[in-house]
Every structure is written in structure tokens, then in C-alpha cells.
Amino acid sequence: MANTKTLVDHDAIRDWAAARAGQPALSEPALGMGQAEPVLCFAFGQHAYLDTDEGADQIGGLEIIEWDDWFRIFDERQLALVVEEDVPGRREDFHEFVRRPQQ
């Protein structure tokens, strides 16, 4: 497995997503998982280019949201973002949300 790093800094997370054409988003919780809250995620590719000024902001189960709202949820849930270290010539979009370590 590639080396990973854990991000909690808002600017670092925003930069990581921007380098992969990602936008902040929410997805509906998976059925049968007992989770009622929407799940934080990123919209990549086609979903990232959705024009919310001219139509619905939800497509394929993803809702594009503002960064401020995304980070509010991220911080309230005490999450951290684990990503692969950048390797020259590659832009991996692997990511995983984990609980922040207790300090």
C-alpha cells in the first residue's frame, strides 16, 4: 500500500480536492446501515462540474454543498481525511474519513 497522510487542515483538504477536480458533497446514507445522517464525500468528474446556479444540485445521490457547510459537518463529527501521499506523475483520489485521534 502507498504511504498515506492524515489531513485535518481545511486549506490542505480543499487543495487536495481541487487538485483532483473534486467538490464538497453529501450522499444519502446506505440503506440498512442504520445511519440516518448524510455522509460526507467528494464529487469527482462529471458530478464536480454540476452547475447549481441553473438547476438541481443533486445528481446520482450526491448533493454538492458549500465548503463552509462541508467543513462545519467535518469538524462537528471530529473527522480527519486520510489520503495517499502525492507521487510525481500520478493523482490518486483514494481517500477515507476517520475519527480524529484524541489529543
Backbone as a printed PyTorch tensor [residue, N CA C, xyz], in Angstrom:
tensor([[[  0.8400,  -1.1830,   0.0000],
         [  0.0000,   0.0000,   0.0000],
         [  0.8820,   1.2430,   0.0000]],

        [[  0.4230,   2.2530,  -0.6700],
         [  1.1650,   3.5070,  -0.7440],
         [  1.1770,   4.2000,   0.6200]],

        [[  2.0890,   5.1150,   0.7800],
         [  2.1400,   5.8980,   2.0040],
         [  0.9420,   6.8230,   2.0560]],

        [[  0.4190,   7.0280,   3.2450],
         [ -0.7340,   7.9070,   3.4180],
         [ -0.3890,   9.0390,   4.3700]],

        [[ -1.2340,  10.0460,   4.3360],
         [ -1.1280,  11.1460,   5.2890],
         [ -2.5350,  11.4960,   5.7390]],

        [[ -2.6340,  12.0490,   6.9220],
         [ -3.9210,  12.4020,   7.5020],
         [ -4.0520,  13.9210,   7.5140]],

        [[ -5.1610,  14.3980,   6.9640],
         [ -5.4110,  15.8310,   6.8590],
         [ -6.5750,  16.2430,   7.7420]],

        [[ -6.3980,  17.3430,   8.4630],
         [ -7.4990,  17.9780,   9.1890],
         [ -7.5610,  19.4650,   8.8590]],

        [[ -6.4700,  20.0100,   8.3380],
         [ -6.4030,  21.4230,   7.9720],
         [ -7.3270,  21.6850,   6.7850]],

        [[ -8.2020,  22.6640,   6.9290],
         [ -9.1850,  22.9600,   5.8840],
         [ -8.5340,  23.3280,   4.5550]],

        [[ -7.5000,  24.1500,   4.5870],
         [ -6.8390,  24.5510,   3.3400],
         [ -6.1840,  23.3570,   2.6520]],

        [[ -5.5720,  22.4750,   3.4290],
         [ -4.9210,  21.2920,   2.8510],
         [ -5.9590,  20.3710,   2.2110]],

        [[ -7.1020,  20.2260,   2.8460],
         [ -8.1650,  19.3790,   2.2920],
         [ -8.7260,  20.0010,   1.0190]],

        [[ -8.9770,  21.2780,   1.0470],
         [ -9.5020,  21.9720,  -0.1300],
         [ -8.5020,  21.8800,  -1.2850]],

        [[ -7.2170,  22.0410,  -0.9990],
         [ -6.1860,  21.9240,  -2.0400],
         [ -6.1310,  20.5110,  -2.6100]],

        [[ -6.2260,  19.5000,  -1.7330],
         [ -6.2010,  18.1160,  -2.1930],
         [ -7.3690,  17.8590,  -3.1430]],

        [[ -8.5670,  18.2900,  -2.7510],
         [ -9.7510,  18.0820,  -3.5880],
         [ -9.6400,  18.8570,  -4.8970]],

        [[ -9.1780,  20.0990,  -4.8420],
         [ -9.0640,  20.9190,  -6.0510],
         [ -8.0890,  20.3090,  -7.0550]],

        [[ -7.0270,  19.7050,  -6.5680],
         [ -6.0460,  19.0790,  -7.4580],
         [ -6.6350,  17.8870,  -8.1980]],

        [[ -7.7860,  17.4010,  -7.7340],
         [ -8.4430,  16.2420,  -8.3550],
         [ -9.8130,  16.6130,  -8.9220]],

        [[-10.0440,  17.9220,  -9.0800],
         [-11.3240,  18.4410,  -9.5790],
         [-12.4860,  17.9360,  -8.7290]],

        [[-12.2820,  17.9110,  -7.4230],
         [-13.3180,  17.4500,  -6.5100],
         [-14.0530,  18.6010,  -5.8610]],

        [[-15.3220,  18.3800,  -5.6110],
         [-16.1700,  19.3590,  -4.9370],
         [-16.7300,  18.7380,  -3.6670]],

        [[-17.0130,  19.5490,  -2.6450],
         [-17.5910,  19.0280,  -1.4070],
         [-19.0200,  18.5610,  -1.6590]],

        [[-19.3770,  17.4200,  -1.0970],
         [-20.7030,  16.8700,  -1.3460],
         [-21.1810,  16.0450,  -0.1570]],

        [[-22.4610,  15.7390,  -0.1940],
         [-23.0900,  14.8270,   0.7460],
         [-23.7460,  13.7250,  -0.0620]],

        [[-23.7640,  12.5230,   0.4910],
         [-24.5030,  11.4370,  -0.1440],
         [-25.4890,  10.8830,   0.8690]],

        [[-26.5210,  10.2770,   0.3590],
         [-27.5200,   9.6670,   1.2320],
         [-26.8890,   8.4790,   1.9460]],

        [[-27.3030,   8.2200,   3.1800],
         [-26.7610,   7.0550,   3.8870],
         [-27.1840,   5.7660,   3.1910]],

        [[-26.3380,   4.7580,   3.2730],
         [-26.6440,   3.4660,   2.6610],
         [-27.8170,   2.8170,   3.3840]],

        [[-28.6980,   2.2270,   2.6190],
         [-29.8530,   1.5460,   3.2110],
         [-29.3910,   0.3570,   4.0490]],

        [[-30.0310,   0.1840,   5.1680],
         [-29.7280,  -0.9560,   6.0140],
         [-28.4860,  -0.8000,   6.8640]],

        [[-27.8370,   0.3450,   6.8160],
         [-26.6240,   0.5410,   7.6080],
         [-26.9180,   1.1920,   8.9550]],

        [[-28.1860,   1.5310,   9.1980],
         [-28.5580,   2.1210,  10.4730],
         [-28.0750,   3.5480,  10.6430]],

        [[-27.6910,   4.1830,   9.5730],
         [-27.1730,   5.5420,   9.6350],
         [-28.2150,   6.4860,   9.0520]],

        [[-28.6100,   7.5000,   9.8100],
         [-29.6430,   8.4170,   9.3580],
         [-29.0690,   9.7060,   8.7890]],

        [[-27.8250,  10.0180,   9.1030],
         [-27.2300,  11.2770,   8.6670],
         [-26.5960,  11.1300,   7.2950]],

        [[-26.6570,  12.1970,   6.4790],
         [-25.9540,  12.1650,   5.1960],
         [-24.4510,  11.9580,   5.4100]],

        [[-23.8020,  11.3820,   4.4340],
         [-22.3960,  11.0270,   4.5110],
         [-21.5670,  12.0690,   3.7630]],

        [[-20.5130,  12.5750,   4.4060],
         [-19.6020,  13.4940,   3.7290],
         [-18.8530,  12.7540,   2.6330]],

        [[-18.6610,  13.4290,   1.5120],
         [-17.9020,  12.8310,   0.4130],
         [-17.4360,  13.9400,  -0.5140]],

        [[-16.8240,  13.5500,  -1.6050],
         [-16.4300,  14.4770,  -2.6570],
         [-17.0970,  14.0450,  -3.9490]],

        [[-17.3950,  15.0050,  -4.7890],
         [-17.9000,  14.7120,  -6.1300],
         [-16.7400,  14.9390,  -7.0920]],

        [[-16.3800,  13.8930,  -7.8170],
         [-15.3130,  13.9790,  -8.8070],
         [-15.9070,  13.8330, -10.1960]],

        [[-15.1620,  14.2460, -11.1960],
         [-15.5880,  14.0480, -12.5780],
         [-16.8300,  14.8420, -12.9100]],

        [[-17.7800,  14.1940, -13.5620],
         [-18.9940,  14.8500, -14.0370],
         [-19.7400,  15.5350, -12.9080]],

        [[-19.8280,  14.8940, -11.7530],
         [-20.5570,  15.4790, -10.6350],
         [-19.9130,  16.7720, -10.1440]],

        [[-18.6150,  16.8980, -10.2830],
         [-17.9130,  18.0800,  -9.8000],
         [-18.2110,  19.3030, -10.6480]],

        [[-18.6750,  19.1060, -11.8720],
         [-18.9310,  20.2250, -12.7720],
         [-20.3930,  20.6070, -12.8380]],

        [[-21.2030,  20.0430, -11.9790],
         [-22.6220,  20.3350, -11.9590],
         [-22.8390,  21.8110, -11.6810]],

        [[-23.6290,  22.4860, -12.5220],
         [-23.9060,  23.9120, -12.3650],
         [-25.1280,  24.0840, -11.4820]],

        [[-24.9090,  24.4030, -10.2170],
         [-26.0200,  24.5090,  -9.2820],
         [-26.7730,  25.8190,  -9.4330]],

        [[-26.2560,  26.7860, -10.2000],
         [-26.9680,  28.0490, -10.3930],
         [-28.1380,  27.9050, -11.3530]],

        [[-28.1300,  26.8590, -12.1590],
         [-29.1570,  26.7370, -13.1790],
         [-30.0140,  25.4980, -13.0490]],

        [[-29.9330,  24.8020, -11.9630],
         [-30.7600,  23.6080, -11.8410],
         [-30.5480,  22.9210, -10.5210]],

        [[-31.0060,  21.6900, -10.4650],
         [-30.8990,  20.9110,  -9.2390],
         [-29.4410,  20.7000,  -8.8680]],

        [[-29.1890,  20.6610,  -7.5780],
         [-27.8190,  20.4470,  -7.1170],
         [-27.6170,  19.0280,  -6.6280]],

        [[-28.5060,  18.1370,  -7.0350],
         [-28.3800,  16.7490,  -6.6240],
         [-28.4640,  15.8650,  -7.8620]],

        [[-27.4830,  15.0040,  -8.0250],
         [-27.4680,  14.0830,  -9.1510],
         [-26.7980,  12.8030,  -8.6990]],

        [[-27.3480,  11.6940,  -9.0660],
         [-26.7410,  10.4170,  -8.7140],
         [-26.5660,  10.1940,  -7.2320]],

        [[-27.4520,  10.7500,  -6.4040],
         [-27.3570,  10.5510,  -4.9630],
         [-26.3810,  11.4730,  -4.2690]],

        [[-25.7050,  12.3440,  -5.0210],
         [-24.7760,  13.2930,  -4.4090],
         [-25.3700,  14.6890,  -4.4300]],

        [[-25.1780,  15.4030,  -3.3410],
         [-25.6060,  16.7910,  -3.2640],
         [-24.3570,  17.6480,  -3.0860]],

        [[-24.0800,  18.5050,  -4.0640],
         [-22.9500,  19.4290,  -3.9750],
         [-23.3180,  20.4860,  -2.9390]],

        [[-22.4060,  20.7360,  -1.9850],
         [-22.6570,  21.7450,  -0.9570],
         [-21.4870,  22.7230,  -0.9120]],

        [[-21.6530,  23.7890,  -0.1670],
         [-20.5940,  24.7870,   0.0040],
         [-19.5160,  24.2470,   0.9360]],

        [[-18.2800,  24.7010,   0.7030],
         [-17.1710,  24.2650,   1.5520],
         [-17.4270,  24.5910,   3.0240]],

        [[-17.9780,  25.7770,   3.3110],
         [-18.2210,  26.1450,   4.7180],
         [-19.1360,  25.1420,   5.4030]],

        [[-20.1880,  24.7160,   4.7040],
         [-21.1100,  23.7270,   5.2720],
         [-20.4200,  22.3690,   5.4370]],

        [[-19.6200,  21.9780,   4.4380],
         [-18.9140,  20.7100,   4.4700],
         [-17.9530,  20.6650,   5.6540]],

        [[-17.1790,  21.7510,   5.8310],
         [-16.2160,  21.7890,   6.9400],
         [-16.9070,  21.8640,   8.3020]],

        [[-18.0630,  22.5000,   8.3790],
         [-18.8060,  22.5300,   9.6420],
         [-19.1520,  21.1010,  10.0650]],

        [[-19.6650,  20.2970,   9.1380],
         [-20.0050,  18.9020,   9.4330],
         [-18.7400,  18.1030,   9.7450]],

        [[-17.7010,  18.3120,   8.9610],
         [-16.4100,  17.6310,   9.1460],
         [-15.8920,  17.8610,  10.5710]],

        [[-15.9290,  19.1080,  11.0150],
         [-15.4330,  19.4370,  12.3600],
         [-16.3780,  18.9480,  13.4590]],

        [[-17.6880,  19.0890,  13.2500],
         [-18.6420,  18.6200,  14.2530],
         [-18.5060,  17.1210,  14.5050]],

        [[-18.2430,  16.3800,  13.4540],
         [-18.1090,  14.9220,  13.5700],
         [-16.6900,  14.4980,  13.9530]],

        [[-15.7960,  15.4740,  14.1460],
         [-14.4140,  15.2150,  14.5440],
         [-13.7310,  14.2300,  13.5850]],

        [[-13.8400,  14.5230,  12.2930],
         [-13.2720,  13.6590,  11.2740],
         [-11.8980,  14.1280,  10.8280]],

        [[-11.1690,  13.2380,  10.2250],
         [ -9.9000,  13.5150,   9.5550],
         [ -9.9810,  12.8140,   8.1980]],

        [[ -9.1920,  13.2860,   7.2520],
         [ -9.1860,  12.7250,   5.9100],
         [ -7.8430,  12.0510,   5.6580]],

        [[ -7.8660,  10.7610,   5.3830],
         [ -6.6530,  10.0070,   5.0560],
         [ -6.5590,   9.9260,   3.5350]],

        [[ -5.4170,  10.3500,   2.9960],
         [ -5.1840,  10.3320,   1.5470],
         [ -3.8140,   9.7420,   1.2710]],

        [[ -3.6190,   9.2960,   0.0390],
         [ -2.2980,   8.8040,  -0.3580],
         [ -1.3680,   9.9860,  -0.5620]],

        [[ -0.1010,   9.7810,  -0.2140],
         [  0.9190,  10.7890,  -0.4920],
         [  0.9860,  10.9890,  -2.0030]],

        [[  1.1790,  12.2360,  -2.4320],
         [  1.3080,  12.5060,  -3.8660],
         [  2.5900,  11.8970,  -4.4040]],

        [[  2.4670,  11.2970,  -5.5680],
         [  3.6010,  10.7110,  -6.2760],
         [  3.7240,  11.4610,  -7.6010]],

        [[  4.9120,  11.9160,  -7.9630],
         [  5.0610,  12.6460,  -9.2180],
         [  4.4590,  11.8710, -10.3960]],

        [[  3.6510,  12.5660, -11.1790],
         [  3.0460,  11.9640, -12.3570],
         [  1.7330,  11.2450, -12.1090]],

        [[  1.2850,  11.1790, -10.8410],
         [  0.0270,  10.4910, -10.5210],
         [ -0.8150,  11.3430,  -9.5740]],

        [[ -2.1120,  11.2860,  -9.7760],
         [ -3.0450,  11.9560,  -8.8690],
         [ -4.0810,  10.9410,  -8.4200]],

        [[ -3.7860,  10.2380,  -7.3570],
         [ -4.7130,   9.2530,  -6.8180],
         [ -5.8270,   9.9740,  -6.0720]],

        [[ -7.0470,   9.4680,  -6.2100],
         [ -8.1420,  10.0830,  -5.4710],
         [ -8.6060,   9.2200,  -4.3020]],

        [[ -7.7780,   8.2120,  -3.9250],
         [ -8.0950,   7.4170,  -2.7410],
         [ -8.2310,   8.3500,  -1.5480]],

        [[ -9.2860,   8.1570,  -0.7970],
         [ -9.4530,   8.8980,   0.4490],
         [-10.3750,   8.1130,   1.3690]],

        [[-10.2310,   8.4040,   2.6400],
         [-11.0250,   7.7160,   3.6490],
         [-11.2210,   8.6680,   4.8250]],

        [[-12.4310,   8.7050,   5.3400],
         [-12.7050,   9.5190,   6.5200],
         [-12.5450,   8.6520,   7.7600]],

        [[-11.8380,   9.1890,   8.7420],
         [-11.6240,   8.5060,  10.0160],
         [-11.8720,   9.4820,  11.1470]],

        [[-12.0440,   8.9430,  12.3290],
         [-12.1570,   9.7960,  13.5220],
         [-10.8000,  10.4010,  13.8200]],

        [[-10.8080,  11.6530,  14.2430],
         [ -9.5560,  12.2920,  14.6400],
         [ -9.0150,  11.6280,  15.8960]],

        [[ -7.7020,  11.5130,  15.9520],
         [ -7.0960,  10.9640,  17.1750],
         [ -7.4040,  11.8740,  18.3650]],

        [[ -7.6340,  11.2710,  19.5040],
         [ -7.8660,  12.0480,  20.7300],
         [ -6.5630,  12.6810,  21.1650]],

        [[ -6.6400,  13.9350,  21.5650],
         [ -5.4280,  14.6510,  21.9780],
         [ -5.3740,  14.8260,  23.4650]]])
